[in-house]
Amino acid sequence: MSFPCRQVKGYDADFLKTLRIDLAKIYAPVLAKGEVAPLLDNSGHELAYHHFTSVIQAMRKFPLLTAVNINGKGLVHPGKRKDTWRRDARIDEKFQPRGDFYEKAKGPGAVQFSRGHQVRLFDPCWSDASDPAQALAESKLGAEDTFHYTNAAPQVQTYNDIDWGNLEDYLLDKAQTTEKLLTVFTGPIFREDDPSYGKGRTGGPWKIPLSFWKIAVLQKTPTRIAAAAFIVDQTQYVQALYEAKVFSGLKPYTLDEIRKRQIQTTIKAIEEETGLDFSVVRPFDAQGTLESTRQTRWINDLNDIVI
């Protein structure tokens, strides 16, 4: 069943005070290849929600990227979490997975995938309103909008909670404690050799992204922007499928790599992996001086992140 979505502004390209980041320009190279899902009313390709926007990769049926604005000064806790996931009526159902893709009861499997928020629940939960009741109402709108399947991609729960979750916590805390403005872009890395899963499920089989990327752009001072890029793999969590020969060609981490599996990389590396164009923020990359686009800086502790 599909549900209509409120018409809201979505991602704001002018949110940061000293840099305009045009979302359409970022995904233009992928759009030119015909790989972006259109809206049903032919108004474009962007699904606008409360303080964020999602763009869907047509062939893979998961977000190509999401973009969220976070106002650290205006963050408001939305209250008790409501896990009510829904599809978006503005885009064809064929570009959205059914709920049974993620449900354990729908079929056996060595690994079960959770609905991995691309825009995390708390990121759009802020308001400029001075009235507490209005601010809380807006915060709840942001939280509820993150529970669209157009904001989800398959992630193993442990990965979602720890590896990916700790990075998300770090970035939100960075905005919260400094009361600064932060824009975050997120998405899966779609590779040709991504393994298939869910042949017996509606719409399957699905190709599972084994890596996810994130680019955070922070308004550090009234005149200064800083950006940081991350790629975090979930390969080790599908090891059970590898052993069962369901997935083939995997390259699981070594034990030493598992201890250090959060990776800060360059914006250029993410561009090479995704085909997206982040040239507007590339000059502000905290790791941009790395000679090779794929060189990485292993993160042993969240305090090691450079932004």
PyMOL commands that set and color helices and strands:
alter all, ss='L'
color gray80, all
select helices_A, chain A and resi 23-31+72-74+93-95+99-101+104-106+132-145+149-151+157-178+235-243+255-258+267-274+282-284+302-304
alter helices_A, ss='H'
color red, helices_A
select strands_A, chain A and resi 2-3+47-48+52-56+63-71+87-88+114-117+152-155+181-189+196-197+206-207+211-221+224-233+262-265+297-299
alter strands_A, ss='S'
color yellow, strands_A
deselect
rebuild
show_as cartoon
